[in-house]
Amino acid sequence: MIKFINSWYPIIIAFVALLYSVGMGLSGQPEAAQYSAHWPGTILLFAIAIRQRRLTNQK
């Protein structure tokens, strides 16, 4: 289970951020929904960058 979480945590966090944004939109707060809609992409991009740095430093 820990190996699964270690490899998939960015996607899990991004999915939670996506659900948060959708929830804000459905609750009638479109400005907050638009603001938080950028979070999943940013989380995934940072995860890619961190993993590339980690792989580069291991060589």
C-alpha positions, 0 to 999 in steps of 0.5 A: 500500500505504501508503494502505491501511495508513493508512486501515485500521490501526485495524481491522488492530490490533483484529483482531490483538488479537481473535486474541490474545484467542482464542488466550489462551482456546484455550490455557486462560487464560480470565482473560487472554482476558477481559481482552484481549477489551476491547482491540479495541473500545477500539482502534476507539473511540479511532480513531474519536475521533482521526479525528473530532478530526482532521477537526474541526481541518482545517475 
